[in-house]
Amino acid sequence: MKVVFMGTPDFAVGTLEAIVGAGHEVAAVVTQPDKPKGRGGVMAMSPVKECALSHGLTVLQPLKARNPEFIEEIKAINPDVIVVVAFGQIIPSEIIHMPKYGCINVHASLLPKYRGASPIQWTVLDGCEYSGVTTMLMDEGIDTGDILETATVKLDEKETGGSLFDRLSLVGAKLLVETLDKAEAGQLHPVKQDDSQSSYVRMIDKSFGLMDFTQPVEVLERRVRALNPWPSAFTHMDEKLLKIWDATVIQDNNVKAGDYGKVKTDGKTCFMVACDGGYLSVNELQLEGKKRMKVEDFLRGYSIKEGTVLS
């Protein structure tokens, strides 16, 4: 099958590798333009571009997918199918309906739940027991197309956004290849989504990581996990940024509202923050300008006064 692949971040790399490994003809890989990165502003390729070049594949990087020149370029390739995984641009109708087997999207949720951006982090944030991947026949809406195949994953108790990202990337790659095989064999049976069961999630940015210790302790613990490794949960201590990488819930209904955000510590192994319904016991953290470390290593080199307020 002649495939055009459209994707940009790490999550999409596994699917591209799986398509190549399955023996499909990847006629072109479309990804976002190179962007400046770091303090030096050196132009950096997307992970998908790096993967494509390693396989000697043709790479296209349109500023806008709706540009007439780009649409004509795809039309000239005449792909059997276009696979889209976290491409990062709106794909015009002319491209969506161009291939014989349509545009197939790999989405990191069990649609119609968690349509939109950042479904992985929101799944952890909301305390879901299950997540998964959906392959979908794209239409003009946001993740509203007919469902082709699904695969379900049970979340671990300590699941992070990063660990679920890695698991769903592998699951999605396998599911996409299975979907292509069924499409070629005429064995797909698209199912319309039940819009009454749909939910949308908004994109998460760096500001979302700021901890509000007036929230329930269970919610804050999930936030720590969901935002690990990006954008990371954070607060401020002694006017310095403090990232919290891992934490445990200590339930205590006697914590008073006036104590929310206050630190409780023995100066050796205990670093707890008062929250609604208990304490967030910090296991791993990173102070601005320092490396990430276990709490006992941190307390060995940093003196914290009992009652210090994090904000």
N, C-alpha and C positions, 0 to 999 in steps of 0.2 A: 504494500500500500504506500502511495506517495503522500508524505506527511509534511506539512509546514507546522513548525513548533513555535509557539509564542509564550515566552516566560522571562522572568528576570531574577528573582532572588534564589537563595539556597534551596527553598522548598521545592522549586521547580526542577532542580538539577537531577534528582533521582528519577523523575519521570522521563526526562530527556535521555538519560543513560539507559533506562529500561526499553525505550522505543528503539534506540540504536541496537541494543543487545538482542532485541526480538527480531532483528533483520529487516525492519521497515526502511524504506528509502526516505531519509530526511532531506527533502529538497532545499529547505532553508530554515534557519533559526532566526526568529525575530525577537529582539530584546531592546530594553531602554538604552538610550545613548549613554556613552561614558560620562561619568560625573567626577568633579574634583573631590578629593578625599583627604582628610587630615589637615594639619596646620600648613603643610607645604602646598596644598591645593593640587597635588599630582592627580592627573586624570586616571580613574580606575574603571576597569571593566566590570560588568555585572557577573555574578557567578555563572549564569547561564552562558554568557559569551565565552568565558574561560573554558567551560565544558565543551561548547561547540567547536572552538578552535582546536582543542586537544584531539578532536575526532576529525579534523579537517573539513568541517561543515561550513557552508555559506552562511554568513551572518548579515542580517539587515537590521538597521537601527534608525527607524523613522522618528522624527521629532513628534509627529502626530500620525496615528494610524489612519486618520481620515483624509490625509493628503492624497489627491488624485493620482500622483505619480506612484505612490506606494501601492494603492489599490490596483493600478494597472500592472505593477510588478508581480503582485500575488496572482492576478488573473493570468499572466503569462506563464507562471509556474504550473497552473492548472492542477492544484493538489486534490487528492481524493478526500482528504480530511485535514482540518486544522485543529490542532490540540492547543488549548490555552490553559496555562497554569500560572496564576499570579503575575500576569503580564504588566499590569499597572497603567493601562490606558483603556479608554472606551473604544470598543471595536465597532466600526460602522456596519450598518445593515448590509451594504454591498458585499462585505467580506464574510459576514455571518452566514449568508445564504448562498455563497459561491460554491463550496465543495459538494461533491456527490453525497458524502456522509455528514455534511454539516460541520459546524464548529463544536468540538467537544471540550467541555471545561471540567477540570478537576477542582472540586471545592472541599475545603477541610471542615465540613460539618455534615450532619445528617439532615439534608434539606427536607422540608422548607424551614427548619429551625436554623438560626444563626446565619441568615443571609448577610452579605456585606463584608466589610473589612474586619480583620482581627478576630475571626471566629475561634481560633485556638485559645487565645488568652481569655476571652469571655467565657468559654466552656469551663475553664479552671476557676475563674472568678465567681461564676454562678454555682459552683459546687456540683456540677453534673456528674452523674455516675458513669454515663456513657458518652462517647463521641464517635466520630467516624469520618468517612470520606464518601462523597457522591460524585459520580460522573454524570454530566448533564448536557443535554443538547441546547446550546446557547440560543437565546432570543434577544430582543432589544432591551429587556428588563435587567434588573440587578439580581442575578442568581435566581431567576424565575422560570427558566426553561424546563422542559420535560426531563424527568429523572430516567437515567439509563441503568446504572448499577450502583449499589451501595455496599460498604463494608463497615462493620461496627467494631469499635475498640472500647474496652472497659478501662476506665482511669484508675491508676494506682492512688493509694491514700496520700502519697507525697508527690504526686504528679506536678511537674512544673510546666510552664509554657514551653520551655526549651525541650523537655523530654517528650511532651506530646507532639510538638513540631516534628521531631525526628521520627517518631513512630508513625505519624500520619503521612509523612513524606514517603516512607517505604511502602505503606499500605496503598497510598494513592498511585504510586508508580506501578505496582502490581495490578491494581484494579483497572488502570487505564489500558494496559496491554491486553487484559482480558476483554475490555470493552471494544477495543479495536478488532480483536479476533472475532468477537460476536457480530460486530458490524459487517465485517467482510463476509461472514457466513450467513448473513441475513437472519440472525437470531436475536436481535435486539427488539425489545418491546417497550418503547417510551411510555412513561406514565406521567400524566399531568400532576403538578404540585397542588396540594390542598392549601390554598391561600389563607383559609381560616385558621390554619395551624402554623402560619409563618411568623417569624420574628427577625428583626434586623438589629445588627450591632454596629456601633460607630467605631471609627478608627481610633486606635490608641496612640497617643503621642507621649513625649517625655514627661509632660506636666502631670500625666495621669498617675505617675509613681509616687506623688506626695502623699504620705500617710496621714490620716485624720484619726487620732487616737480616741475620739468620741464615738467611733463606730464599734460595733460588736467585735470582740476579739477573734471570733471564727472568720468573720469577713476579712479582717486584716491579715490573718494567716494565709488565707486563700490569695489575697492580693500579692503577698510576698512571693508565693509560688507561681502565680500566673504571670508576673512581670519579670521572672527570672528566665533568661538572662537580659531581656530588653523589654522596657526601658529601665527596669529594676525599681524596686520599692525603695523610697528614701525619706529621710527626715533631716533635721538639723540639730546639731549638738555643739554648744560653745561656738555658734556662728559658723560651723563647718558642716559641709554636706556629709551625711552618714547614710550609706547604702546598707540595706538589710537583705541578705541573701537567703537566709534560712531561719525559720522560727517555729516554735511549738506553742500550742494553746494551753494555758494554765487557767482553768475555770475557777472563778471566785466571785460570787454574787455580792460580796461585801465591799468591793471596790467602789469608792465614792466618786461622783462626777467631778468634784474639785481636784481629784488626784489624776485624772486622765492625762497621759503624756509624761507623768513622772517616772523616773527610773528607780528601780529597786535593785540593789546589788550588794554582793558580799566582797567585791573587789578581787575575786579569784575565779569563780566559774559561773556565777549567776549574774545575768543582765536581763532584767525584766522591765517591761513598760506597761503601766496601768492603762487599761482600756475598759470599755463598756463590757461588763460580764467577766472580767478576769485580767490576766496578764499575758502579754506577748513575750514569751521567753526567747530571746535572740540567741541563735546557735552559731551564726556566721555573719560577719559584717565587714564593712570597709569604710574607714574614715577618709575624708578628702586628703589626697596626697599620699595615702598609704596603700599597701596591697591588701587584698582580700584575705581574711584570716578567721580562724576559729575564735569563739568568744574568750576562751581561757588564755589564748595567746595575746589577744587584744588587751585584756585586763592586766596582764603581766607587765605591759609597757605603757598603759594609759590609766591614770587615776581619775575616777569618776565619783563625784559626791552623791551620796544618797539624796534622792529628791530632785536631782537635775531634771529640768523639763525639756523634753524634745518637742520641736515644733516644725 
